[in-house]
Amino acid sequence: WTAFEGTDTTWSIAYIETDASGRPLSPAYRVTTTEKKGRFVIVKDVFTDPDRQSLMVRFTVKSAAGKITPYLILDPSMANTSGDDEGRVAGGALQAWEGKVALSASASVPFVKANVGYTGVSDGVADLTAHQTLGTVHAALDKGRGNIVLVGELPAVSGNSTFNVAVGFGATTAAADASAQGTLKTGYAEVL
């Protein structure tokens, strides 16, 4: 089976840290996503790194249905467009860019598999929907710019597992990757 957060779950959102009156102490959010059939819960802590151009997301995946495989799906719209993006999988990171706007997403554990593809053609989501796994993976686009999707497979989970993901931004993929790597190296507790 395959379940997607956007269609197959319910969710709630709260601040990670609040004062006695319930006011947020920082712009850091906890999103709890529960699969409608009760097979898994994902708790995401989401906040920015105050020292870098990056977003930190801590995923805690709780399986109630035996072994499950989580995937990170990025559908970028670089430079606020969606049809002229370029992308690749490089050095274990999912990367997208358009002109002088770039992102790089890395996890605290290596992706088992990673794919970049064109939306609706080779994007990995169709494989997940039809076959519950990533089929043929592509590290780079073969037809130039387009509307792209990046997919990273995280290690399978039985019980509970926690993964940190940092999405760095910059004028180049190298700058974006340095930001993401710096956030991961600094770590959850210190960045929060």
Residue pairs with C-beta under 8 A, 6 or more apart in sequence:
1 39
1 132
2 128
2 129
2 132
3 9
3 35
3 37
3 39
3 40
5 11
5 33
5 42
8 35
8 36
8 37
9 33
9 34
9 35
9 36
9 42
10 33
10 34
10 36
11 31
11 32
11 33
11 34
12 31
12 32
13 29
13 30
13 31
13 32
14 29
14 30
14 32
15 24
15 25
15 26
15 28
15 29
15 30
16 26
16 28
16 29
16 30
16 45
16 47
16 192
17 24
17 25
17 26
17 28
18 24
18 25
19 25
26 47
26 192
27 47
27 48
28 45
28 46
28 47
28 192
29 45
29 46
29 47
30 43
30 44
30 45
30 46
31 43
31 44
31 46
32 41
32 42
32 43
32 44
33 41
33 42
33 43
33 44
34 40
34 41
35 41
38 64
39 63
39 64
39 65
39 68
40 61
40 62
40 63
40 64
40 65
40 68
41 61
41 62
41 64
42 59
42 60
42 61
42 62
42 70
43 59
43 60
43 62
44 57
44 58
44 59
44 60
45 56
45 57
45 58
45 188
45 192
46 55
46 56
46 57
47 55
47 56
47 191
47 192
48 54
48 55
48 56
49 55
49 56
49 166
49 179
49 182
49 183
49 186
49 191
50 191
51 182
51 186
51 191
52 168
52 179
52 182
52 183
53 168
53 169
53 170
53 176
53 179
54 166
54 167
54 168
54 169
54 179
54 180
54 182
54 183
55 166
55 167
56 164
56 165
56 166
56 183
56 188
56 191
56 192
57 164
57 165
57 166
57 167
58 162
58 163
58 164
58 165
58 188
59 70
59 154
59 162
59 163
59 164
59 165
60 160
60 161
60 162
61 68
61 70
61 154
61 157
61 160
61 161
61 162
61 163
62 159
62 160
63 157
63 158
63 159
63 160
66 158
67 156
67 157
67 158
68 156
68 157
68 158
69 112
69 133
69 153
69 154
69 155
69 156
69 157
70 153
70 154
70 157
70 163
71 124
71 128
71 134
71 151
71 152
71 153
71 154
72 94
72 105
72 107
72 111
72 151
72 152
72 154
72 165
73 124
73 125
73 149
73 150
73 151
74 94
74 96
74 103
74 105
74 149
74 150
74 151
74 167
75 119
75 148
75 149
76 82
76 85
76 87
76 96
76 103
76 148
76 150
77 85
78 84
78 85
78 96
78 97
78 98
78 99
78 101
78 102
78 103
79 98
79 99
79 101
81 98
82 147
83 145
83 146
83 147
84 98
84 145
84 146
85 96
85 97
85 98
85 145
85 146
85 147
85 148
86 96
86 97
86 98
86 141
86 144
86 145
86 148
87 94
87 95
87 96
87 97
87 116
87 140
87 141
87 148
87 150
88 95
88 116
88 139
88 140
88 141
88 173
89 95
89 111
89 114
89 115
89 116
89 137
89 138
89 139
89 140
89 150
90 139
90 173
90 177
91 177
92 106
92 107
92 110
92 111
92 114
93 104
93 105
93 106
93 177
93 180
94 104
94 105
94 106
94 111
94 114
94 116
94 150
94 151
94 152
95 102
95 103
95 104
95 105
95 150
95 173
95 176
95 177
96 102
96 103
96 116
96 148
96 150
97 103
97 172
97 173
97 176
98 145
100 171
100 172
101 169
101 171
102 169
102 170
102 171
102 172
102 173
102 175
102 176
103 167
103 168
103 169
103 173
103 176
104 167
104 168
104 170
104 173
104 176
104 177
104 179
104 180
105 150
105 152
105 165
105 166
105 167
105 168
105 180
106 165
106 166
106 168
106 177
106 180
106 181
106 184
107 152
107 154
107 163
107 164
107 165
108 163
108 164
108 165
108 184
109 154
109 155
109 163
111 152
111 153
111 154
112 153
112 154
112 155
113 134
113 137
113 152
113 153
114 137
114 139
114 150
114 151
114 152
114 153
115 122
115 123
115 124
115 127
115 134
115 137
115 138
115 150
115 151
115 152
116 138
116 139
116 140
116 141
116 148
116 149
116 150
117 123
117 124
117 138
117 141
117 148
117 149
117 151
118 141
118 143
118 146
118 147
118 148
118 149
119 146
119 147
119 148
119 149
120 126
122 138
123 148
123 149
123 151
124 134
124 137
124 149
124 150
124 151
125 149
125 151
127 133
127 134
127 135
127 136
128 134
128 151
134 151
134 153
141 148
154 163
155 161
164 184
164 187
164 188
166 179
166 180
166 181
166 183
166 184
167 180
168 175
168 176
168 177
168 178
168 179
168 180
168 181
168 182
168 183
169 176
169 179
170 176
170 178
170 179
183 191
